[in-house]
Amino acid sequence: MIDNLEESDTIPELEELSDGDELLIDGKSLYTQTSSGSLLAKEALPFHHLKVMSNLKHSLIPAVVLDLKLNIIWENNSYTTLFLQNERDLPVNLVTDFFPFLTTDKLGSIYKDITNKSTGYSFKGRVESKHRNRLNIIANLIINPFTDNRIYEENYSSPVYFIGIFDDISEENKSLLEGTFLSLLEASKLKDNDTGNHIKRVGEYSKSIANKLFDNPAYSEVNIEFIENIYFLAPMHDVGKIGTPDDILTKPGALNEAEWKIMKEHTINGAYILKAYPDPMAAQIATFHHEKWNGKGYPYGVSGTDIPLPARIVAIADVYDALRMKRSYKEAFTHEKAIEIITKDAGSHFDPDLVKIFINFNSEFEDSYESLKDS
């Protein structure tokens, strides 16, 4: 038995081992616990398992070795690159890298599978990893027994170690999801007078504001995923108009009271359509982008920070662009006039703190409008 080697010494010396030799990797303590919590002696891994670890170390496939309590006791370079922001000491529990997706119930489900003979002591499922400085990662996870060593309890036996293999499906999942909802957006554009680049500009404006909130501790919910999502979802704020009658949408003059009541329902319709989107931001924007800071908006008359942040951002973006556009009932306003109106409505219609950000970086709005101006 070769003992007390650091991982960095392990790989080049593997070839010096013969089949049947065992190695303890002391730098990444290999251990396990029984279900009753008693600590077992450190287990040696036989040569052929170490060889697998050696081959996987620089593999493009993210992989980890887990103990029975789902602690990561070894991880390869691809896993570190994909999921982690900083180096860390092992062992750490799997939930550390996949919080809050891995709830107690989900961990229990994984544990049940890997201790169940009928499942082959294996698990197959999906995990999600979130970090504010990168986009969310969705991956398929397969966990299989890694050694023949067993831990024996009164009612069952189970492998001591497992290997977890991750398949990153983030881009595939995102493309499928966005393709579906972009089709809905295209369908809604066929019924809405706000054609052209209006919806694109609202996405640009919303992303611009969100970017300014990223490093502000008062807006901890704003991460990279938030910024990318609001850029994609803000253009869908009026998707509910797909259910609004054409004679109301295309009426050249002002709406009467009954027509206006029906028009307001596009917020509820939009939420119904977008509730299938996995991020709640989609339904939040559709529902609340016509609410006002003072509680005098619609459909529910909520006020202040009870209005979700994405909707408060889109409210400014949508109104700014509406002011800049020519409508049947108004001429197009200048950038300066739009700033004046939005500034005046800070604290009544709009979140006053977001208006300050809008004012400080208003040139970005003008640039977006000019670059995406309808011909």
N, C-alpha and C positions, 0 to 999 in steps of 0.2 A: 504493500500500500504506500502510495506517495502522498504525503500530507502537507498541509500548510503552504500551498502555492497560491499566489495571487492570480487573478484571471489573466493578467497581462503575461504571466509566465506559462499559463496553461497551454495556449494554442501552439506555440512553437515546439513544446515538449511532448505534444500528444503522440507524435510519430515515434517517440522513444519508448512508448508504452506498448506492452504486448497484450493481446486479448486475455482478459481475466484480471489484469491489474486494475486497481481502483484508485480514484483520486478524490480527495476532499478539497473543494475550492473555498479556502478559509476566508478570502476577502469578500465573498458573496455567500455568507453562511447558509448552507443548505440544511433545512430543518423542517420539521412538521410537528403538529400537535394532534392528539387524539380528540375525539368529540367531547370528551370530558375535560379537556383543557390541559392535560398533563403533557409536559414537554418530553419528546423522544430524543434519543441520542442523535447527533448529526449522522446523516446517512451518506454513505459513499455511493457515487454514481459509477457504474461500470464503464469500461472503455468505449463501447459502441455508442453509448448515450452522449459521452463527451465528444465523440467524433461528430455526432449530429449537431451538437451545439457549435462545434468549430466550423462546420459547413454553413450553418445558419448565421454565424456572426456577421458576415458581410453580404448576406443574401438580400435581394430586393424585397423579399417577403417579410413583413413585420412579424416577429415571433417573440414569445416569452416562455419561460418555464415557471409553473405555478406549483405551490404546495397545496395540501388538502384544504387549507383555510383560504384559498384563493389569494395568497400573498405572492407577488412577483419576486422571484429569487434570482432571475437572470433575464436579461432582455438584449436583443441584438441591435445593431446600429440602425436598421430601418425602422424599428419600433421607436427608438429614441428620436429619430428625425421626424417621424410622422406625428407623434402624440405629445412630445415633451418640449418644454421651453428651456429648461435648465437641467443640468446633471443632478442626480440625487443618489443618495445611499440606499441600497436595498437591504432587506426586503421592504416593500410597501404593498398595501392591499390593492387589489384591482379597482376597488371603488374610488381610490384616490385619483386615478386617471380618467374615470368616466362618471364623475359626479356632475350634475345630479341625476343623470340618466339611470345609473345603477342604484335603484332603491333597495331597501331591505328585502322586499318581496322578490325583486328580480335576482338579487344575489342568492336568496333562498332557493329559487328555481334552478339556478345554475348548480348550486351545491347539491340539490336533490338529484340532478341528472348525473353528476360525476361520481356519486356514491351509489348509483343504482345499476345493478348488474344487467337489468333488462335493456338499458340504454347503451350498454357497452362501456359504462363509466365515461360517457362522452356527452358533450353539449354542442349544439349548433344554434346560433341566434344572431341578433344584431345588437350592436352597441353604438353609442354616440359620445363623442368627446367634444367639450366646449372649452375655449380659452378666449379671453377678450382680445388678444392680439393676433388672432387668426380666425379663418372661417371654421365653422363646425365641421367635424369629421364624422361620417357615418361609415361603419365597417361591419362586414360579416365576421363573426368569430366562431372558430371551431376549436374545441378543447378535447384532446384525446389523452389517454394514459401515456406517460413517458417512461415509466419503469415497471418492472415486474414486481418490485417491492410492494408489500401489502401492509396495511394497518388493519389489525383485527379488533373488532369490538364484539359485544355480545350478540348483536343481531345482524351484523354485516361485516364485510371486509371491503377495503377500498385501496386503489393505488395510492402511493405516497406522493408521487409527482406527476404533473401533467404538462403537456405542451400546448400552448395557445397560438393559433395562426390567424392573422387578421387580413382581410381583403377589403381595401379601401374602395367603397362604392359611392363616395360623395359626389363626384362629378356626374356619374351616370344617373344617380338619383335626382340631382339638381336639374339636369337637362330634361329628364322625363317630366318632372314636376312643372318646370317653367314652360315647357312646350304646351302642356295641358292648359295652363292658366293664360298663356299668351293667346291661345285660341279663343278663350272667353273674352279677352280684351278686344280682339279683332272683331268679334261678333257685336260687342257693345258699341264699337265705333260706328257701325252701320246705322245706328239709331240716334246717335247723339250729334247735336250741332257743333260740339267742341271737337272738330276733326283736326286734321293737320298735325302739327307738332305740339299742340297743347299738352298732351299727356306726357310726352318726352320731356318737355321743359319742367313740368311739375316734379318729375323724378330727379332732374338735375338740381333744381332748387332745394328739394328735400334733402338730398345727399349733401349739398353744400352746408346746410345748417347742421346736420348730424355730424359732419366732419369736425365742426367747431366745438362740438360737445364732447368729443372723444377723450380729451385730457382733462375735462372738468369733473372734479370729484363729486359735484352735486348731481351728475348724471351717470351714475355707475352702470346703469343698464345699457349705455351706449358702448358697444364693442364693434369689432370689425364685422361680425355677422349682422348686427343691427344696421350698420351703414349700408351694407350690400342689400339687405332685405328692403330697406325703405326706398332705395333707388329702384328696385324692381317692383315693389308693391304700391308706391305712391301713385303711379300712373293708373292703377286700378280703382282709385277712390270712387269713381262714379260708375263702376261696372254694373251696379244695381239698376241703372237706367235701361238696361236691356228688358226690364219688366214694366217700364213706363209707357203708356200709350203714345203713339206717334203724334197724334193731334196736339198733345200737351207739349211734347219735346220740341216740336217744330212750330208752335204757335208764335207768330211774329210779335204780338203785343204782350202786355202784362197778363199774368194768370189771374183768374178769379179765385175766390176762397176755396171752392171745391177742387179746382184744378191744382192749386198750390198744395192742398192736403195730399193729393195723390203724388205730386212731384216729390214731396218730402219722404215718401215711402221708399225712394231709391236707396236710402241709407240702410233700411232694414233688409231690403232685397239684396243689397250688396253683401251684407254680413252673412246672409243665408247662403249665397253663392260661394263666398270665400272662406266659410267655416271649415271647408275641407282642406284648406292650406295648413300645413303642420305648424307654422309659426302664427301665434295669435295676433301678431301685428296686422295681418291681412284683414281680418274681420274688424279689428279696432279702427283702422283707417276708414274702412267703408262705413262703419256705424257712426263714428264720432267727428268726422272732419267738418261737419257743419255746426257742431256745438260751439258755444262762445264762453269765454273766460268768466263773464258775469252771469252765466246760467240762462241766458235768453236765446240760446240756439235750439237746434232740434237734432235728433228726434226725442231725446229724453230730458233736455234742459239741465244736464249736469254742468258743473262749473269748476273753475280752477284746476288743480292738479288731479281732480277726479276724472278729468278728460285724459285718456292715455297720451303719453308723450308723442308717439308717432302721429296721432291725429292732430295734436297741437302744432306740430311742425308742418304737416300737409295743409292745414288751414291757412297758414301764411303763404305757402307756396301756391296754392290754388287761387287765392284771392289776388295775389300779385299778378299772376298771369291773366286772370279774368279782367283786371283793370287795364292791362296793357293791350288786350285784344279789342277789336271792334266787334260790337254786338248789334243786334237789330234795334236795341233800345238805347245805345250809347256809342260814342266815338271812342277810339283807342286813346288811352291816357299815356302821357310821357312817363318815363322812369321816375323823374322827380315828383310828378303828381302822385304816382302810386306809392312812393315812399311817404309822402305827406299824409295820405289817407291811412295807410297802415300804422304810421306813427301815432296819428290821432286816435286810433282805435285800440292802442295798447292798453291793456287793463280792462277793457270792456269786451271787445271781440277777441283779442289775441292775448296770449301769454306774454306779459310785459318783458320778462327776461329773454324770451326768444326774439322778441322784436328788437331788443338792444343788439343782439347778435346779428340779426338781419340788417340793421342800420350800419353796423361796423363793417360788414362785408357785402354791402348792397351792390358793389360793382360786379361781383360774381353773378348776381342775378341778371344784371343788364347784359353782361357778356353772354350768358346762356340764352337769353331771349334773342339777342342779335344773331348768334350763331345758329339758332334753330328757328329763326323767324319764318313764318309761312310765306310762301311765294305768291 
